[in-house]
Amino acid sequence: MERYRIRRLRGVLLALTTAGGLLLTGCGGGDGDHSSADNSTYPSGRPAPGYANGGGSTGGTGGTGEQKNGDDADSDSESREFAPAPDYLSTFALDVDTASYGYARRTLSEGRLPDPSTVRPEEFVNSFRQDYDRPDGNGFSVTVDGARTDREDWSLVRVGLATRPTTDLGERPPAALTFVIDISGSMAEPGRLDLAKSSLGVMTNRLRDDDSVALVTFSDEAETVLPMTRLGGNRDEVHDAIATLEPTDSTNLGAGVETGYETAVEGMREGATNRVVLVSDALANTGDTDADTILERIASERREHGITLFGVGVGSDYGDALMERLADKGDGHTAYVSTEDDAREVFCEDLPRNIDLTARDAKAQIAFDPATVSDFRLIGYDNRQVADEDFRDDSVDGGETGPGHTVTALYAVHTRPGTEGHLATASVRWLDPDSRAPHEESGRVETGALQDSVWSASPRFQVTATAAYFADALRLGDDRWSALPAAPSLHDLEEHAEDLARETEDGEVSQLAETIGRARGLMAERY
């Protein structure tokens, strides 16, 4: 069991959650025997690190518990054991980001393993198509299913939230989009500014005549290149402004964000979706580089004017953490582009169709039944946790979603031996994007509905599990200690992905198999 030893995880775990809090997802693609778990041990057969109360629940504190680091954390994690969770609730704000997976693919394609701190499992999972039913109107459908793992009494439970299908672009409200483009020297690298310019040009042709576009650039200073301009009759003017974009000096991200929001406010249109789109490698190196100051600017504009932020990351060196924080604070989401196909999908497909918001401040809460569940933990969503008591507090920030979105939360669940019946109920609460009226929808799952094996469940469930296990492995490297029970080796995981690619005929799943193969080779060299 040497390969499953718990080693010091400096730089890998971003934070420990509350005493009853959600466990930050770890990674490990272990490929040997696993000792069986009981009510007091983690899937690896060891006590769970950072847990005084087990359960994976937020415990009504929203993940604000004590954080330990250094040697104290190491020794403490070795000695703790699970105790019953205080409330069996898990609450988080919805998140549709996918940048973490895109950046990992780019890094691996260049022959490097991604920094574990940039690996967010929920963004790996949410990068793939799902098989959930969709609602007819605004709001969400709720799907809850699960499958047992090879580890005794441990299962994976999938909570799926889906919005209505993407409508015809002619049916959505008009858009007022302020593009804030990084033209610093680092953007001269192929696959950065050149990619953004070509994609913006195509997108300009695809937007409607009643949509509006503004362009702000920033390097050492920020400048409004094009004020908010209605596209009808002015497309040539927009194309000319895009053509002038050239890389220059350093990266004053703070100035770019501030000028971008000022331009967006000046060009606000009633009845339109007003959004700032930040395109950058997020490597702030001059001017205001303090993240909190930049974030506060975004938060105040969001509260006062309802302008959301969409962050598009580029570059082999990329400020992932800052871009994610900016998007979270701006009630938006992030994506990462490294190829022409990526850029066209983000700028020409995702952005235009998701201009139409279907839900604001959306939060999910999953209630596990203590009669059948002894322990659970949410995989990912580390910085999206919400206090349990704030689930129905509509003044507490949640996540924004548009048509065609799916949000998946994967849980590792330990059931009490021999018990049957109700396992969990998942609820989602959101505000109508126009009236701000609150709505809720729920779904539930019984122990009898669990599939016998993860690898005999539906193909899309298996894709979800494969993406999560892969993120898990990247996050912990050779430590082989997993937040997910019965983690396959990367070799087995690659084979699962190849089989699923053939079964689903999905090019993105085929790409996942190739990416796992690259990671397997790099890990073999390193470890």
For each residue, the residues with C-beta under 8 A, 3 or more apart:
1: 4 5 32 33 35 45
2: 5
3: 30 32 478 480
4: 1 28 30 32 34 44 45 46 480 481
5: 1 2 479 481
6: 44 46 49 77 78 479 481
7: 479 481
8: 74
9: 12 13 26 49 476 479
10:
11: 115 116 117
12: 9 26 27 116 117 475 476 477
13: 9 16 24 26 50
14: 24 117 382 383
15: 24 63 67 382
16: 13 21 24 49 50 65 66 67 68 73
17: 21 22 23 24 50 58 63 65 382 385
18: 21 22 58 59 61 62 63 64 65
19: 51 52 53 59 61 65 66
20: 52 53 54 55 57 58 59 60 61 65 85 86 87
21: 16 17 18 56 57 58 59 61 63 65 385
22: 17 18 56 57 58 63 90 92 377 378 381 382 385
23: 17 26 48 50 51 56 377 378 483
24: 13 14 15 16 17 50 382 483
25: 121 378 379 380 382 471 472 475 483 484
26: 9 12 13 23 472 475 476 479 481 482 483
27: 12 116 119 121 471 472 473 474 475 476 477 482 483
28: 4 44 472 473 475 476 479 480 481 482 483 487
29: 469 470 472 473 480 482 487 488 489 490 493 523
30: 3 4 34 44 480 481 482 487 489
31: 480 488 489 490 491 492
32: 1 3 4 480
33: 1
34: 4 30 43 44 45 150 151 485 486
35: 1 44 45
36: 45 151 152
37: 41 42 43 45 151 152 153 154 414 485
38: 41 153
39: 82 374 375 414 416
40: 47 81 82
41: 37 38 44 45 46 47 48 81 82
42: 37 45 46 47 48 49 82
43: 34 37 151 154 412 482 483 484 485 486 487
44: 4 6 28 30 34 35 41 481 482
45: 1 4 34 35 36 37 41 42
46: 4 6 41 42 78 481
47: 40 41 42 51 77 78 79 80 81 82
48: 23 41 42 51 54 77 80 82 377
49: 6 9 16 42 73 76 77 78 80
50: 13 16 17 23 24 68 73 76 77 80
51: 19 23 47 48 54 55 80 82
52: 19 20 80 83
53: 19 20 57 59 82 83 84 85 86
54: 20 48 51 81 82 83 84 85 375
55: 20 51 59 82 84 85 86 87 88 375 376 377
56: 21 22 23 85 90 375 376 377 378 411 412
57: 20 21 22 53 85 86 87 88 89 90 368 376 388
58: 17 18 20 21 22 61 62 63 87 89 90 91 385 386 387 388
59: 18 19 20 21 53 55 65 85 86 87 89 388
60: 20 86 87 89 387 388 389
61: 18 19 20 21 58 64 65 387
62: 18 58 91 385 386 387 388 390
63: 15 17 18 21 22 58 382 385
64: 18 61 387
65: 16 17 18 19 20 21 59 61
66: 16 19
67: 15 16
68: 16 50 72 73 76
69: 72 73
70: 73 74
71: 74 75
72: 68 69 75 76
73: 16 49 50 68 69 70 76 77
74: 8 70 71 77 78
75: 71 72 78 79
76: 49 50 68 72 73 79 80
77: 6 47 48 49 50 73 74 80
78: 6 46 47 49 74 75
79: 47 75 76
80: 47 48 49 50 51 52 76 77
81: 40 41 47 54
82: 39 40 41 42 47 48 51 53 54 55 374 375
83: 52 53 54
84: 53 54 55 370 374
85: 20 53 54 55 56 57 59 88 370 375 376
86: 20 53 55 57 59 60
87: 20 55 57 58 59 60 388
88: 55 57 85 367 368 369 370 373 376
89: 57 58 59 60 365 366 367 368 388
90: 22 56 57 58 365 366 368 376 378 411
91: 58 62 363 364 365 366 385 386 387 388 390 391
92: 22 95 363 364 378 381 384 385 386 409
93: 361 362 363 364 384 385 386 397 398 399
94: 161 359 362 363 364 384 398 399 401 407 428
95: 92 122 123 126 328 333 381 384 399 407
96: 126 333 399 401 405 406 407
97: 100 120 122 123 126 324 327 333 334 335
98: 101 102 123 126 127 333 334 335 336
99: 102 103 123 311 313 320 323 324 334 335 336
100: 97 103 104 118 119 120 123 124 320 324 336 471
101: 98 104 105 123 124 127 336 467 471
102: 98 99 105 106 127 313 335 336 337 338 342
103: 99 100 106 107 114 118 313 318 320 336 338
104: 100 101 107 108 114 118 119 124 474 515
105: 101 102 108 109 338 511 515
106: 102 103 109 110 316 336 338
107: 103 104 110 112 113 114 316
108: 104 105 111 112 113 114 515 518 519 522
109: 105 106 338 515 518
110: 106 107 316
111: 108 518 522
112: 107 108 522
113: 107 108 474 477 519 522 523 526
114: 103 104 107 108 118 119 474
115: 11 118 119
116: 11 12 27 119 474 475 476 477
117: 11 12 14 321
118: 100 103 104 114 115 320 321
119: 27 100 104 114 115 116 124 471 474 475
120: 97 100 123 124 324 380 382 471
121: 25 27 124 125 379 380 410 467 468 471 472 475
122: 95 97 125 126 379 380 381 384 408 409
123: 95 97 98 99 100 101 120 126 127 380
124: 100 101 104 119 120 121 127 467 468 470 471
125: 121 122 128 379 380 408 410 464 467 468 471
126: 95 96 97 98 122 123 406 407 408
127: 98 101 102 123 124 467 508
128: 125 460 463 464 467 506 508 509 512
129: 406 460 463 506 508
130: 160 162 406 408 460 464
131: 458 459 460 461
132: 141 143 160 161 162 406
133: 141 143 162
134: 141 162 163 164 165
135: 138 139 140 141 162 163 164 441
136: 164
137: 164
138: 135 163 164 358 359 432 433
139: 135 163 164 358 359 430 439 441
140: 135 161 162 163 359 362 401 428 430 441
141: 132 133 134 135 161 162 441 443
142: 159 160 161 426 427 428 441 442 443
143: 132 133 158 159 160 161 162 443
144: 157 158 159 160 424 425 426 443 444 445
145: 157 158 160 445 449 451 457 458 461
146: 155 156 157 158 413 423 445 449 450 451
147: 155 156 450 451 452 453 454 456 457 461 465
148: 154 155 450 451 452 453 454
149: 154 155 156 453 454 485 486
150: 34 453 485 486
151: 34 36 37 43 154 485 486
152: 36 37
153: 37 38 414 415 416 417
154: 37 43 148 149 151 412 413 414 415 485 486
155: 146 147 148 149 412 413 415 450 485
156: 146 147 149 410 411 412 413 454 465 468 484 485
157: 144 145 146 376 410 411 413 423 424 445 450
158: 143 144 145 146 408 409 410 411 461 464
159: 142 143 144 364 366 408 409 410 411 426 443
160: 130 132 142 143 144 145 406 407 408
161: 94 132 140 141 142 143 362 364 406 407 408 428
162: 130 132 133 134 135 140 141 143 405 406 407
163: 134 135 138 139 140 358 359 401 402 403 404 405 406
164: 134 135 136 137 138 139 167 358 403 404
165: 134 403 404
166: 353 403 404
167: 164 171 172 353 356 403
168: 171
169: 172 208 352 353
170: 208
171: 167 168 356
172: 167 169 175 273 353 355 356
173: 271 272 273 355 356
174: 208 210 211 212 269 271 272 273
175: 172 207 211 212 272 273 275 352 355
176: 211 212 214 228 264 267 268 269 272 273 274 275
177: 211 212 213 214 275 276 277 351 355
178: 213 214 215 216 228 260 261 263 264 267 274 275 276 277
179: 200 213 214 215 216 277 279
180: 216 217 218 256 257 259 260 276 277 278 279 280
181: 193 196 215 216 217 218 245 279 280
182: 187 193 217 218 219 251 253 256 278 279 280 281
183: 187 193 217 218 219 245 246 247 248
184: 187 218 219 220 247 248 249 250 251 281 283
185: 188 219 247 248 249 250
186: 189 192 247 251 281 283 315 317
187: 182 183 184 192 193 247 280 281 314 315
188: 185 192 193 247
189: 186 192 315 316
190: 194
191: 194 195 314 315 316 338 339
192: 186 187 188 189 195 196 281 314 315
193: 181 182 183 187 188 196 197 245 246 247
194: 190 191 197 198
195: 191 192 198 199 314 337 339 340 343
196: 181 192 193 199 200 245 279 312 314 343
197: 193 194 200 201 242 243 245
198: 194 195 201 202 340 343
199: 195 196 202 203 337 340 343 344 346 347 348
200: 179 196 197 203 204 242 347
201: 197 198 204 205 239 242
202: 198 199 205 206 344 347 348
203: 199 200 206 207 347 348 351 352
204: 200 201 207 213 231 235 238 239 242
205: 201 202 235
206: 202 203 348 352
207: 175 203 204 211 213 231 352
208: 169 170 174 211 231
209: 230 231 232 233
210: 174 230 231 232
211: 174 175 176 177 207 208 230 231
212: 174 175 176 177 228 229 230 231 267 269 272
213: 177 178 179 204 207 226 228 229 231 238
214: 176 177 178 179 224 226 227 228 229 263 264 267
215: 178 179 181 224 225 226 238 241 242 245
216: 178 179 180 181 222 223 224 225 256 259 260 263
217: 180 181 182 183 222 223 225 245 256
218: 180 181 182 183 184 221 222 223 251 252 253 255 256 259
219: 182 183 184 185 247 248 249 250 251 252
220: 184 248 249 250 252 286 287
221: 218 252 255
222: 216 217 218 252 255 256 258 259 260
223: 216 217 218 259
224: 214 215 216 227 259 263
225: 215 216 217 241 244 245
226: 213 214 215 229 237 238 241
227: 214 224 263 266 267
228: 176 178 212 213 214 263 264 266 267 269
229: 212 213 214 226 234 237 238
230: 209 210 211 212 233 234
231: 204 207 208 209 210 211 212 213 234 235 238
232: 209 210
233: 209 230
234: 229 230 231 237 238
235: 204 205 231 238 239
236: 239 240
237: 226 229 234 240 241
238: 204 213 215 226 229 231 234 235 241 242
239: 201 204 235 236 242 243
240: 236 237 243 244
241: 215 225 226 237 238 244 245
242: 197 200 201 204 215 238 239 245
243: 197 239 240
244: 225 240 241
245: 181 183 193 196 197 215 217 225 241 242
246: 183 193
247: 183 184 185 186 187 188 193 219
248: 183 184 185 219 220
249: 184 185 219 220
250: 184 185 219 220 285 286
251: 182 184 186 218 219 280 281 283 284 285 286
252: 218 219 220 221 222 255 256 284 286 287 288
253: 182 218 256 257 280 282 284 287 288 289 294 322
254: 257 258 284 287 288 289 290 293 294 297
255: 218 221 222 252 258 259 287 288
256: 180 182 216 217 218 222 252 253 259 260 278 280
257: 180 253 254 260 261 276 278 294 297 298 326
258: 222 254 255 261 262 297
259: 180 216 218 222 223 224 255 256 262 263
260: 178 180 216 222 256 257 263 264 276 278
261: 178 257 258 264 265 276 297 298 301 307
262: 258 259 265 266
263: 178 214 216 224 227 228 259 260 266 267
264: 176 178 214 228 260 261 267 268 274 275 276 301 305 307
265: 261 262 268 301 305 307
266: 227 228 262 263
267: 176 178 212 214 227 228 263 264
268: 176 264 265 272 274 305 307
269: 174 176 212 228 272 274
270:
271: 173 174
272: 173 174 175 176 212 268 269
273: 172 173 174 175 176 355 356 357
274: 176 178 264 268 269 305 306 307 308
275: 175 176 177 178 264 307 308 309 310 332 355
276: 177 178 180 257 260 261 264 307 308 309 310 330
277: 177 178 179 180 309 310 312 351
278: 180 182 256 257 260 309 310 311 312 323 326
279: 179 180 181 182 196 312 314
280: 180 181 182 187 251 253 256 283 311 312 313 314 319 323
281: 182 184 186 187 192 251 313 314 315 317 318 319
282: 253 311 313 318 319 320 322 323 326
283: 184 186 251 280 315 317 318 319
284: 251 252 253 254 287 288 289 294 319 322
285: 250 251 289
286: 220 250 251 252 289
287: 220 252 253 254 255 284
288: 252 253 254 255 284 293 294
289: 253 254 284 285 286
290: 254 293 294
291: 294 295 322 325 326
292: 295 296
293: 254 288 290 296 297
294: 253 254 257 284 288 290 291 297 298 326
295: 291 292 298 299 325 326 329
296: 292 293 299 300
297: 254 257 258 261 293 294 300 301
298: 257 261 294 295 301 302 309 326 329 330
299: 295 296 302 303 329 330
300: 296 297 303 304
301: 261 264 265 297 298 304 305 307
302: 298 299 305 306 307 308 309 329 330 331
303: 299 300
304: 300 301
305: 264 265 268 274 301 302
306: 274 302
307: 261 264 265 268 274 275 276 301 302 330
308: 274 275 276 302 330 331 332 357 400
309: 275 276 277 278 298 302 326 327 329 330 331 332
310: 275 276 277 278 327 332 333 334 335 351
311: 99 278 280 282 323 324 326 327 330 332 333 334 335
312: 196 277 278 279 280 334 335 336 337 346 347
313: 99 102 103 280 281 282 318 319 320 323 334 335 336 337
314: 187 191 192 195 196 279 280 281 318 336 337 338
315: 186 187 189 191 192 281 283 318
316: 106 107 110 189 191
317: 186 281 283
318: 103 281 282 283 313 314 315 323 336
319: 280 281 282 283 284 313 322 323
320: 99 100 103 118 282 313 323 324
321: 117 118 324 325
322: 253 282 284 291 319 325 326
323: 99 278 280 282 311 313 318 319 320 326 327 334
324: 97 99 100 120 311 320 321 327 328 334 383
325: 291 295 321 322 328 329
326: 257 278 282 291 294 295 298 309 311 322 323 329 330
327: 97 309 310 311 323 324 330 332 333 334
328: 95 324 325 332 383 384
329: 295 298 299 302 309 325 326
330: 276 298 299 302 307 308 309 311 326 327
331: 302 308 309 360 361 397 399 400
332: 275 308 309 310 311 327 328 400
333: 95 96 97 98 310 311 327 399 400
334: 97 98 99 310 311 312 313 323 324 327
335: 97 98 99 102 310 311 312 313 346 350
336: 98 99 100 101 102 103 106 312 313 314 318 342
337: 102 195 199 312 313 314 342 343 346
338: 102 103 105 106 109 191 314 342
339: 191 195 342 343
340: 195 198 199 343 344
341: 344 345
342: 102 336 337 338 339 345 346
343: 195 196 198 199 337 339 340 346 347
344: 199 202 340 341 347 348 349
345: 341 342 348 349 350
346: 199 312 335 337 342 343 349 350 351
347: 199 200 202 203 312 343 344 350 351
348: 199 202 203 206 344 345 351 352
349: 344 345 346 352 353
350: 335 345 346 347 353 354
351: 177 203 277 310 346 347 348 354 355
352: 169 175 203 206 207 348 349 355
353: 166 167 169 172 349 350 356 402 403 404
354: 350 351 402 403 404 405
355: 172 173 175 177 273 275 351 352 402
356: 167 171 172 173 273 353 402 403
357: 273 308 360 400 401 402 433
358: 138 139 163 164 401 402 403 405 433
359: 94 138 139 140 163 362 400 401 430 431 432 433
360: 331 357 398 400 430 431 432 433 436
361: 93 331 394 396 397 398 399 400 430 431
362: 93 94 140 161 359 398 399 400 401 428 429 430 431
363: 91 92 93 94 386 390 391 396 398 399 428 429 430
364: 91 92 93 94 159 161 407 409 426 427 428 429
365: 89 90 91 388 391 426 427 428 429
366: 89 90 91 159 378 409 411 424 425 426 427
367: 88 89 424 425 426 427
368: 57 88 89 90 373 376 413 423 424
369: 88 372 373 421 422 423 424 425
370: 84 85 88 373
371: 416 419 421 422
372: 369 415 416 419 420 421 422 423 447
373: 88 368 369 370 376 413 414 415 416 423 424
374: 39 82 84 414 415 416
375: 39 54 55 56 82 85 413 414
376: 55 56 57 85 88 90 157 368 373 411 412 413 414
377: 22 23 48 55 56 411 412 483
378: 22 23 25 56 90 92 366 381 409 410 411
379: 25 121 122 125 409 410 411 412 468 472 483 484
380: 25 120 121 122 123 125 409 410 468 471
381: 22 92 95 122 378 384 385 409
382: 14 15 17 22 24 25 63 120 385
383: 14 324 328
384: 92 93 94 95 122 328 381 399
385: 17 21 22 58 62 63 91 92 93 381 382
386: 58 62 91 92 93 363 390 391 396 398
387: 58 60 61 62 64 91 390 396
388: 57 58 59 60 62 87 89 91 365 391
389: 60 393
390: 62 91 363 386 387 393 396
391: 91 363 365 386 388 427 429
392: 429 438
393: 389 390 396
394: 361 429 431 436 438
395:
396: 361 363 386 387 390 393
397: 93 331 361
398: 93 94 360 361 362 363 386 429 430
399: 93 94 95 96 331 333 361 362 363 384 407
400: 308 331 332 333 357 359 360 361 362
401: 94 96 140 163 357 358 359 362 405 407 430
402: 163 353 354 355 356 357 358 405
403: 163 164 165 166 167 353 354 356 358
404: 163 164 165 166 353 354
405: 96 162 163 354 358 401 402
406: 96 126 129 130 132 160 161 162 163
407: 94 95 96 126 160 161 162 364 399 401
408: 122 125 126 130 158 159 160 161 464
409: 92 122 158 159 364 366 378 379 380 381
410: 121 125 156 157 158 159 378 379 380 464 465 468
411: 56 90 156 157 158 159 366 376 377 378 379 424
412: 43 56 154 155 156 376 377 379 483 484 485
413: 146 154 155 156 157 368 373 375 376 423 424
414: 37 39 153 154 373 374 375 376
415: 153 154 155 372 373 374 419 423 447
416: 39 153 371 372 373 374 419
417: 153
418:
419: 371 372 415 416 447
420: 372 446 447 448
421: 369 371 372 446 447
422: 369 371 372 425 444 446 447
423: 146 157 368 369 372 373 413 415 444 445 446 447 449 450
424: 144 157 366 367 368 369 373 411 413 444 445
425: 144 366 367 369 422 442 443 444
426: 142 144 159 364 365 366 367 442 443 444
427: 142 364 365 366 367 391 440 441 442
428: 94 140 142 161 362 363 364 365 440 441 442
429: 362 363 364 365 391 392 394 398 438 439 440
430: 139 140 359 360 361 362 363 398 401 438 439 440
431: 359 360 361 362 394 436 437 438 439
432: 138 359 360 435 436 437 438 439
433: 138 357 358 359 360
434:
435: 432
436: 360 394 431 432
437: 431 432
438: 392 394 429 430 431 432
439: 139 429 430 431 432
440: 427 428 429 430
441: 135 139 140 141 142 427 428
442: 142 425 426 427 428
443: 141 142 143 144 159 425 426
444: 144 422 423 424 425 426
445: 144 145 146 157 423 424 449 450
446: 420 421 422 423 449
447: 372 415 419 420 421 422 423 450
448: 420
449: 145 146 423 445 446
450: 146 147 148 155 157 423 445 447
451: 145 146 147 148 454 456 457 461
452: 147 148 456
453: 147 148 149 150 456 457
454: 147 148 149 156 451 457 461 462 465 486
455: 462 496
456: 147 451 452 453
457: 145 147 451 453 454 461 462 465
458: 131 145 461 462
459: 131 462 463 500 503 504
460: 128 129 130 131 463 464 504
461: 131 145 147 158 451 454 457 458 464 465
462: 454 455 457 458 459 465 466 496 500
463: 128 129 459 460 466 467 500 504 506 509 512
464: 125 128 130 158 408 410 460 461 467 468
465: 147 156 410 454 457 461 462 468 469
466: 462 463 469 470 493 496 497 500 512 516
467: 101 121 124 125 127 128 463 464 470 471 512
468: 121 124 125 156 379 380 410 464 465 471 472 484
469: 29 465 466 472 473 482 484 487 488 493
470: 29 124 466 467 473 474 490 493 512 515 516 519
471: 25 27 100 101 119 120 121 124 125 380 467 468 474 475
472: 25 26 27 28 29 121 379 468 469 475 476 482 483 484 487
473: 27 28 29 469 470 476 477 487 490 493 519 523
474: 27 104 113 114 116 119 470 471 477 519
475: 12 25 26 27 28 116 119 121 471 472
476: 9 12 26 27 28 116 472 473 479 480 481 482
477: 12 27 113 116 473 474 523 526 527
478: 3 523 526 527
479: 5 6 7 9 26 28 476
480: 3 4 28 29 30 31 32 476 487
481: 4 5 6 7 26 28 30 44 46 476
482: 26 27 28 29 30 43 44 469 472 476 485 487
483: 23 24 25 26 27 28 43 377 379 412 472
484: 25 43 156 379 412 468 469 472 487
485: 34 37 43 149 150 151 154 155 156 412 482
486: 34 43 149 150 151 154 454
487: 28 29 30 43 469 472 473 480 482 484
488: 29 31 469 492 493 496
489: 29 30 31 492 493
490: 29 31 470 473 493 494 516 519 520 523
491: 31 494 495 520
492: 31 488 489 495 496
493: 29 466 469 470 473 488 489 490 496 497 516
494: 490 491 497 498 513 516 517 520
495: 491 492 498 499
496: 455 462 466 488 492 493 499 500
497: 466 493 494 500 501 509 512 513 516
498: 494 495 501 502 510 513
499: 495 496 502 503
500: 459 462 463 466 496 497 503 504 506 509 513
501: 497 498 504 505 506 507 509 510 512 513
502: 498 499 505
503: 459 499 500
504: 459 460 463 500 501 509
505: 501 502
506: 128 129 463 500 501 509 510
507: 501 510 511
508: 127 128 129 511 512
509: 128 463 497 500 501 504 506 512 513
510: 498 501 506 507 513 514
511: 105 507 508 514 515
512: 128 463 466 467 470 497 501 508 509 515 516
513: 494 497 498 500 501 509 510 516 517
514: 510 511 517 518
515: 104 105 108 109 470 511 512 518 519
516: 466 470 490 493 494 497 512 513 519 520
517: 494 513 514 520 521
518: 108 109 111 514 515 521 522
519: 108 113 470 473 474 490 515 516 522 523
520: 490 491 494 516 517 523 524
521: 517 518 524 525
522: 108 111 112 113 518 519 525 526
523: 29 113 473 477 478 490 519 520 526 527
524: 520 521 527
525: 521 522
526: 113 477 478 522 523
527: 477 478 523 524
